[in-house]
Amino acid sequence: MECKITIDAERCKGCGLCVGVCPKNGIIISNCSNKAGYFPAQAVACDCTGCAMCALVCPDAVIEVYCDDGADAESGNKSKPILIKEKA
């Protein structure tokens, strides 16, 4: 299963909670600030497990985790990505 992290950089305050809980070190704090002057979290290339711990600890709910179950890649039938519900 292939998973991807998306972070709304303009709403992120760069608290770093997500950085500390990612088991694959797939999130860092950016060197560039957003419009509000915060240095937001930024997803980096990694082998995301889709655990969604980052989305669960985010106090501002700006992180979403998407996973593609890759259903039947041999036949060409591609499944739609599954959004892991944050703070479920």
C-alpha positions as a Markdown table, in Angstrom:
| # | Residue | x | y | z |
|---|---|---|---|---|
| 1 | Met | 0.0 | 0.0 | 0.0 |
| 2 | Glu | 1.4 | 3.4 | -1.0 |
| 3 | Cys | 0.6 | 6.3 | 1.3 |
| 4 | Lys | 1.1 | 10.1 | 1.0 |
| 5 | Ile | 1.1 | 12.9 | 3.6 |
| 6 | Thr | -0.3 | 16.3 | 2.7 |
| 7 | Ile | 0.2 | 19.3 | 5.0 |
| 8 | Asp | -1.6 | 22.7 | 4.6 |
| 9 | Ala | 1.5 | 24.8 | 5.0 |
| 10 | Glu | -0.4 | 28.1 | 5.3 |
| 11 | Arg | -2.4 | 26.9 | 8.3 |
| 12 | Cys | 0.5 | 25.0 | 10.0 |
| 13 | Lys | 2.1 | 26.7 | 12.9 |
| 14 | Gly | 5.2 | 24.4 | 12.9 |
| 15 | Cys | 4.8 | 23.0 | 16.4 |
| 16 | Gly | 6.8 | 19.9 | 15.5 |
| 17 | Leu | 4.5 | 17.3 | 17.1 |
| 18 | Cys | 4.1 | 15.5 | 13.8 |
| 19 | Val | 7.9 | 15.4 | 13.3 |
| 20 | Gly | 8.3 | 13.6 | 16.6 |
| 21 | Val | 5.7 | 10.9 | 16.1 |
| 22 | Cys | 6.5 | 9.9 | 12.5 |
| 23 | Pro | 8.0 | 6.4 | 12.6 |
| 24 | Lys | 9.7 | 6.9 | 9.1 |
| 25 | Asn | 11.0 | 10.4 | 9.7 |
| 26 | Gly | 8.8 | 11.6 | 6.8 |
| 27 | Ile | 8.1 | 15.1 | 8.1 |
| 28 | Ile | 10.5 | 17.9 | 8.8 |
| 29 | Ile | 10.2 | 21.6 | 9.7 |
| 30 | Ser | 10.6 | 23.8 | 6.6 |
| 31 | Asn | 13.3 | 26.4 | 6.2 |
| 32 | Cys | 10.7 | 28.7 | 4.6 |
| 33 | Ser | 8.0 | 30.5 | 6.5 |
| 34 | Asn | 4.4 | 30.7 | 5.6 |
| 35 | Lys | 2.4 | 34.0 | 5.2 |
| 36 | Ala | 1.8 | 34.1 | 9.0 |
| 37 | Gly | 5.5 | 33.9 | 9.7 |
| 38 | Tyr | 5.5 | 30.3 | 11.0 |
| 39 | Phe | 7.9 | 27.6 | 9.7 |
| 40 | Pro | 5.5 | 24.8 | 8.8 |
| 41 | Ala | 5.9 | 21.1 | 8.7 |
| 42 | Gln | 6.8 | 19.6 | 5.4 |
| 43 | Ala | 6.4 | 16.1 | 4.1 |
| 44 | Val | 9.6 | 14.5 | 2.6 |
| 45 | Ala | 10.0 | 11.5 | 0.5 |
| 46 | Cys | 9.7 | 8.4 | 2.6 |
| 47 | Asp | 8.1 | 5.0 | 2.8 |
| 48 | Cys | 5.0 | 6.2 | 4.6 |
| 49 | Thr | 3.2 | 3.4 | 6.5 |
| 50 | Gly | -0.1 | 5.3 | 6.6 |
| 51 | Cys | -0.3 | 5.1 | 10.4 |
| 52 | Ala | -1.7 | 8.6 | 10.5 |
| 53 | Met | -0.1 | 9.4 | 13.8 |
| 54 | Cys | 0.9 | 12.8 | 12.4 |
| 55 | Ala | -2.7 | 13.7 | 11.6 |
| 56 | Leu | -3.8 | 12.5 | 15.0 |
| 57 | Val | -1.4 | 14.7 | 17.0 |
| 58 | Cys | -1.8 | 17.8 | 14.8 |
| 59 | Pro | -3.6 | 20.4 | 17.0 |
| 60 | Asp | -4.7 | 22.4 | 14.0 |
| 61 | Ala | -5.8 | 19.4 | 11.9 |
| 62 | Val | -3.8 | 20.5 | 8.8 |
| 63 | Ile | -2.4 | 17.0 | 8.0 |
| 64 | Glu | -4.1 | 14.4 | 5.8 |
| 65 | Val | -2.8 | 11.0 | 5.0 |
| 66 | Tyr | -3.9 | 9.3 | 1.8 |
| 67 | Cys | -3.3 | 5.6 | 1.0 |
| 68 | Asp | -3.7 | 3.8 | -2.3 |
| 69 | Asp | -4.5 | 0.1 | -1.8 |
| 70 | Gly | -3.2 | -0.6 | -5.3 |
| 71 | Ala | -6.0 | -2.9 | -6.1 |
| 72 | Asp | -5.2 | -5.2 | -9.0 |
| 73 | Ala | -2.4 | -3.3 | -10.6 |
| 74 | Glu | -1.8 | -6.1 | -13.1 |
| 75 | Ser | -5.2 | -5.8 | -14.7 |
| 76 | Gly | -5.0 | -2.0 | -14.8 |
| 77 | Asn | -7.9 | -1.5 | -12.4 |
| 78 | Lys | -6.6 | 1.3 | -10.1 |
| 79 | Ser | -8.4 | 1.9 | -6.9 |
| 80 | Lys | -9.2 | 5.4 | -5.5 |
| 81 | Pro | -7.0 | 6.7 | -2.7 |
| 82 | Ile | -8.4 | 6.2 | 0.7 |
| 83 | Leu | -8.4 | 9.3 | 3.0 |
| 84 | Ile | -7.4 | 8.3 | 6.5 |
| 85 | Lys | -9.8 | 10.2 | 8.8 |
| 86 | Glu | -8.0 | 12.6 | 11.1 |
| 87 | Lys | -8.9 | 12.6 | 14.7 |
| 88 | Ala | -11.5 | 9.8 | 14.2 |
